[in-house]
């Protein structure tokens, strides 16, 4: 078991970027921002799917392509987003730091970044 004490655990959507993996935050100010954590994997997977669909809808209007090419380009966009977006079991420590955890042992796999830090 990890020696870190977690004040919250659950499922989070993780975005892999060139700067490392990030978790989404909720809250209206920097003082009340906290990671978005779901009770079940299914809830997190649904959020991930909704986010991907929303991004594709927004990108579809920005892509300048012939109608026959649009479907192919959108499929490439979907593949790209699906490779960047994942769901992980996470723990948040008392300082608000977020770590991906093994769902069974709760051993730390890797730290996750927060956009506000």
RACORTA-V836989 format. One record per backbone hydrogen bond with DSSP energy under -0.5 kcal/mol. NH is the residue of the N-H (numbers start at 1). CO is the residue of the C=O. E is the energy in kcal/mol with one decimal. If there is no record, write none. Layout:
BEGIN
nh->NH co->CO e->E
nh->NH co->CO e->E
END
This chain:
BEGIN
nh->7 co->92 e->-2.7
nh->8 co->92 e->-1.3
nh->10 co->90 e->-1.9
nh->11 co->38 e->-2.8
nh->12 co->88 e->-2.7
nh->14 co->86 e->-3.0
nh->15 co->22 e->-2.8
nh->16 co->14 e->-0.6
nh->16 co->84 e->-3.0
nh->17 co->15 e->-0.6
nh->17 co->20 e->-1.5
nh->20 co->17 e->-1.4
nh->22 co->15 e->-2.6
nh->23 co->113 e->-2.1
nh->24 co->13 e->-0.9
nh->26 co->34 e->-2.6
nh->32 co->29 e->-0.5
nh->33 co->29 e->-0.6
nh->34 co->26 e->-2.4
nh->36 co->24 e->-2.3
nh->37 co->35 e->-0.7
nh->38 co->11 e->-3.6
nh->44 co->40 e->-1.6
nh->45 co->41 e->-2.9
nh->46 co->42 e->-2.3
nh->47 co->43 e->-2.0
nh->48 co->44 e->-2.5
nh->49 co->45 e->-2.5
nh->50 co->46 e->-2.3
nh->51 co->47 e->-2.5
nh->52 co->48 e->-2.5
nh->53 co->49 e->-2.4
nh->54 co->50 e->-2.4
nh->55 co->51 e->-2.6
nh->56 co->52 e->-2.4
nh->57 co->53 e->-2.3
nh->58 co->54 e->-2.0
nh->59 co->55 e->-2.5
nh->60 co->56 e->-2.3
nh->61 co->57 e->-0.8
nh->61 co->58 e->-0.5
nh->62 co->58 e->-0.5
nh->62 co->59 e->-0.9
nh->63 co->59 e->-1.3
nh->65 co->63 e->-1.0
nh->69 co->66 e->-0.9
nh->70 co->66 e->-1.9
nh->71 co->67 e->-0.9
nh->72 co->68 e->-0.5
nh->73 co->69 e->-2.6
nh->74 co->70 e->-2.8
nh->75 co->71 e->-1.9
nh->76 co->72 e->-1.9
nh->77 co->73 e->-2.2
nh->78 co->74 e->-2.5
nh->79 co->75 e->-2.4
nh->80 co->76 e->-2.2
nh->81 co->77 e->-2.7
nh->82 co->78 e->-2.9
nh->83 co->79 e->-1.5
nh->84 co->80 e->-1.2
nh->85 co->81 e->-2.1
nh->86 co->14 e->-2.6
nh->88 co->12 e->-2.5
nh->90 co->10 e->-3.4
nh->91 co->99 e->-2.3
nh->92 co->8 e->-2.7
nh->93 co->97 e->-2.3
nh->94 co->5 e->-0.5
nh->96 co->93 e->-2.0
nh->98 co->112 e->-0.7
nh->99 co->91 e->-2.4
nh->100 co->110 e->-3.1
nh->101 co->89 e->-3.2
nh->102 co->107 e->-2.5
nh->106 co->102 e->-2.1
nh->109 co->100 e->-3.3
nh->110 co->100 e->-1.1
nh->112 co->98 e->-3.0
nh->113 co->21 e->-3.3
nh->115 co->23 e->-0.6
nh->117 co->114 e->-1.9
END
